[in-house]
Structures are given as C-alpha cells and as structure tokens.
Amino acid sequence: MRIVNDPINDGEIYGAFIDDKMIAWIFLSVSNRMKELKQMIPNIKGNCADIDGVIVLPEYRGYGLQKILVNYLEEKAREKGISNIIAEVTFGNVYSLRNLKDLGYEEQTWYQKDESIKRYILLKKIGEVENE
C-alpha cells in the first residue's frame, strides 16, 4: 500500500499487510536537509531521501520485514531519481544497524540527538550522479 500526500515535499509511506492489518511500515522522506547533510557527509553528491522510520509490530519482528520494506523504498526512490538514501539508527539498536549494513548502508558519522540519544547516520548510494 502507498499512502501519499505530496510525495515530493512530504514523502510516502509504504506498508506491509496481513489480513487487512498493517503490520509494518516505512516512511520515505525527500530530504530538505541537504545543507546539514553536506556538513556531516562532505563528499555526498546528488540528492537524498531519508528513511524516516521503519516500524514493525513486535509480534512480526524477526521475519525480515525491515529489509523487505527498505528494498521497496529504495526501488521507489530510484524511480524518483534519488541518488542517496540516508538512515539513522539509535545507538544500541543492533538489529536495525545490522539489517541496514547487510543492505549496503555504510556508517558515515553520528550525532547527539538529545541528552540521552545518540544516532548513527548511514548512507547508501543508489543512483548514478553526474559531477556537480
């Protein structure tokens, strides 16, 4: 399923369903953070989208739904001409970090989100970029 308001400015939500129940979803956000991202990842070229969260209901974890949804999101991002996908993972979330690394995402840096939360920033280049 695809839920969309304004895919260019808002992004899109993709969901996985069993018996008409949404059991997992992912949000593709076309990034408006390029200036910020270029400060953290100076060699980034082309446009970016963010994985603005992957949610899998607890009783459906362990079935590879995160990887399935990320692959689908990447396919949709390529169709939109997006060159890079950025993902953030909270320190200690070893499962998400491992899943994203298995899918080709590479740690670039990290930041302190607030007093108690640190997050890795990962990048995957998914499209060809002409020299800028």
C-alpha positions, -999 to +999 in steps of 0.1 A: +000+000+000+011+035-007-002+064+014+008+098+000+000+135+005+027+152-016+055+128-025+080+155-035+076+176-003+062+152+022+073+118+012+055+085+010+045+057+035+047+021+024+031-006+044+031-044+047-003-061+055-016-094+066-054-099+065-060-062+060-039-054+091-009-031+086+019-050+104+049-029+093+055+004+075+083+027+063+084+064+055+104+078+026+110+115+031+126+135+003+153+153+022+153+190+027+184+186+049+210+187+021+229+216+037+230+199+070+239+165+055+267+180+034+283+194+066+282+159+082+290+139+050+311+163+029+316+140-001+279+134-007+268+142-043+233+142-057+200+144-039+190+124-008+160+109+007+157+098+044+143+067+058+121+085+083+114+054+104+107+017+100+081+003+123+074-034+126+048-045+152+065-066+179+048-098+171+060-097+135+097-089+142+123-114+131+107-121+097+128-098+076+101-072+071+126-043+077+148-055+048+118-061+025+105-025+032+139-009+028+144-027-006+109-015-017+117+021-005+150+020-025+131+009-056+106+038-053+134+063-046+152+052-078+120+058-097+120+094-083+156+100-094+170+100-059+208+093-057+213+086-020+194+072+010+202+083+045+192+062+075+196+070+112+199+043+139+199+049+176+229+036+194+221+002+209+196-008+182+219-036+170+192-053+148+184-022+127+221-014+124+229-049+112+200-050+088+210-018+072+246-028+069+235-061+053+217-040+027+248-020+019+244+011+041+276+024+055+282+044+087+292+079+079+291+097+113+269+101+143+253+129+163+238+136+197+200+139+191+193+150+227+207+145+262+203+107+262+201+097+225+230+093+200+223+082+165+244+068+137+240+083+102+243+057+074+244+063+037+237+041+007+243+054-028+216+040-051+219+061-083+244+075-107+253+111-101+269+134-127+297+156-114+284+187-097 
